[in-house]
């Protein structure tokens, strides 16, 4: 079970990612969407494509960049969850993909570093 500090860090990162996506023209459809396969942090749409997004946030560089913590198993669960979501929402679109957003928080008043990896599951 995650500690309160890690949950708070994760929620903060998800808020940063949602704002980043909105600034890029995405519409946020769901946050923390759950299926029997697991949770998807953000579900968004842009230009007729549904995007399922895993957000990873790090407050320090001690454990490497945020994206290294996205495991093949997590990606498999995301694919299953995405397929379930699409089956539950017929007719919205046939196009979808899975992205990852890595957020590295900075010290002081520096803005976070954000990397958006598109289509991480083929």
C-alpha positions in Angstrom: 0.0 0.0 0.0 1.3 3.4 -0.9 2.2 5.9 1.8 0.2 9.2 2.1 3.3 11.1 0.8 3.5 9.0 -2.3 -0.2 9.3 -3.0 0.0 13.1 -2.5 3.0 13.2 -4.9 1.1 11.1 -7.5 -2.0 13.3 -7.3 0.1 16.4 -7.6 1.8 14.9 -10.7 -1.6 14.0 -12.2 -2.8 17.6 -11.8 0.4 18.9 -13.5 -0.1 16.4 -16.3 -3.8 17.3 -16.8 -2.9 21.0 -17.0 -0.1 20.2 -19.5 -2.5 18.2 -21.7 -5.2 20.9 -21.6 -2.6 23.5 -22.7 -1.8 21.1 -25.6 -5.5 21.0 -26.7 -6.6 17.8 -25.0 -9.9 17.4 -23.2 -9.7 15.5 -20.0 -12.5 12.9 -20.0 -11.6 10.9 -16.8 -9.2 11.0 -13.9 -8.3 7.9 -12.0 -10.6 5.7 -14.0 -10.8 2.1 -12.6 -11.5 -1.2 -14.2 -10.9 -4.7 -12.9 -7.5 -4.6 -14.7 -6.4 -1.5 -12.7 -6.4 2.3 -12.8 -5.7 4.7 -15.6 -4.5 8.0 -14.3 -6.0 10.2 -17.1 -8.2 9.5 -20.1 -8.2 12.4 -22.6 -9.2 13.1 -26.1 -7.7 15.3 -28.9 -8.6 15.4 -32.6 -10.8 12.3 -32.3 -8.2 10.1 -30.6 -8.8 8.8 -27.0 -5.6 8.7 -25.0 -5.0 6.7 -21.9 -2.2 8.2 -19.9 0.0 6.8 -17.1 1.6 9.6 -15.1 4.8 9.0 -13.1 6.2 11.7 -10.8 9.5 11.9 -9.0 10.5 14.5 -6.4 14.2 13.5 -6.6 16.5 11.9 -9.1 17.7 9.2 -6.6 15.8 6.4 -8.2 16.3 7.5 -11.8 13.9 9.2 -14.2 10.1 8.7 -13.5 9.4 6.8 -16.7 11.7 3.8 -15.7 9.1 2.8 -13.1 6.5 2.0 -15.8 6.8 -1.8 -16.0 5.7 -4.1 -18.9 3.1 -5.5 -16.5 1.7 -2.0 -15.9 1.5 -1.4 -19.7 -0.3 -4.7 -20.1 -2.9 -3.7 -17.5 -3.3 -0.4 -19.2 -3.9 -2.0 -22.5 -6.5 -4.3 -21.0 -8.1 -1.3 -19.2 -8.1 0.7 -22.4 -9.8 -2.0 -24.4 -12.4 -2.4 -21.6 -13.0 1.4 -21.6 -13.5 1.4 -25.4 -15.9 -1.5 -25.2 -17.9 0.4 -22.5 -18.0 3.5 -24.6 -19.0 2.3 -28.1 -19.3 4.9 -30.8 -17.0 7.6 -29.3 -14.2 6.7 -31.7 -12.2 3.8 -32.9 -8.8 5.5 -32.5 -7.0 5.2 -29.2 -3.5 5.0 -27.8 -1.6 4.7 -24.5 0.8 7.5 -23.5 3.0 8.1 -20.5 3.9 11.4 -18.9 7.0 11.7 -16.7 7.2 14.6 -14.3 10.4 15.4 -12.5 9.8 18.0 -9.8 12.5 20.6 -9.4 13.8 22.4 -6.3 13.0 26.0 -5.5 10.7 27.8 -7.8 11.8 26.0 -10.9 9.0 24.5 -13.0 8.7 20.7 -13.2 10.3 18.9 -16.2 7.6 17.2 -18.2 8.2 14.5 -20.8 5.3 13.2 -22.9 5.8 9.8 -24.5 3.2 9.0 -27.1 2.0 5.6 -28.1 4.1 3.6 -25.6 2.2 0.4 -26.3 1.9 -0.8 -29.9 
